[in-house]
Amino acid sequence: MERSKEPAGRAVAGDVAARPPTIRSVAERAGVSKSLVSLVLRGSPQVSDAKRAAVLEAVRELDYRPNAAARSLVARRTHTVGVLLNDMRNPWFVELLDGLNSVLHAHGLRMLMADGRLNRRTGEDFTRTFAELRVDGLVAVGTLPDTGALAEAAGRLPTVVAGTHDPRLPRVDTVANDDERGARLATEHLIALGHRRIAHIMGQGSVGELRRRGYEAAMRAHGLDDRVLMAPSDATEEGGYRAAVRLLGGTAGGTGRRAGGVERPTAVFAFNDIAAVGVLSAAQELGLDVPRDLSLIGCDNTYLARIRHLWLTTVNNASHEVGRRAAQCLLDRMDRPDRPAERQLVEPTLEVRGTAAAPY
């Protein structure tokens, strides 16, 4: 009994040893050479429309999938970019990734991501892992604790730092916000509304230092040096809550004083939107209405700030733009690895919503 014939490269039912279609299968089906199939798969313009159509039709019929690993060995590129993210919980970083990926994807590059917090807990060097995976470039997003590992990776791979100001390394581009300017915008807005007792809930790292500096500079410029009041936090909701309780501690709504007779702040500038959400929780527990009893400004303009029942006034740090610029810097660095390091600061704006008003 004669077996039914199947198209070249197709598995026959029950034939567990059937092999997937190869570039040779595609060439035979299209009636062209293997080298011409390779040209079509690479998008070369040196192929006639008729032969290109024949090859693509054969690819479709055979359900051919190019061997990415083999192509990488030939081209000495993997068309992947390693992204080491400091904190996957922070929505600002996630929105930055959207901007980063939009540019990388348009240039045929895919992101491979690793969690910087896991890096710290396990002691695993993900920059080395990325190098072993032969990524074409590396983007470090946010403040990373092990700058030595990053410096070592930058010696082997085109590298860009995004969303923070450190470390400064030779031939490593930095794309970040003008964080000091953003903090000044927030503080000056509160001063313009009439507030004089303005507190700042601080963050950590170089970004936290610059935002603190911007707050202090604005207070000093308006003769409010003696009113500077700050509380440290870890930039989480719980951290913002605890810092707010310390700043506002035990205040009954409308009294204007904390325990011991010290005047409470009438406004708070929080390090980021996440910490600001914690401030809102603390204010509610203490019987303070926002913005009647307490004005509040966050920072980063994440999706949290745009939730209708929060409607948080905040500094817009243009997360997508930071990501897009970082991607473009990486593409430029891949083309010219030895060019001098570039530092770009994205200009912030203030998004005025519903949590800041004149003191009651």
Summary of the structure (lengths in Angstrom):
residues: 360
radius of gyration: 27.6
end to end distance: 94.9
largest distance: 101.4
contacts: 1233
relative contact order: 0.12
helix: 43%
strand: 16%
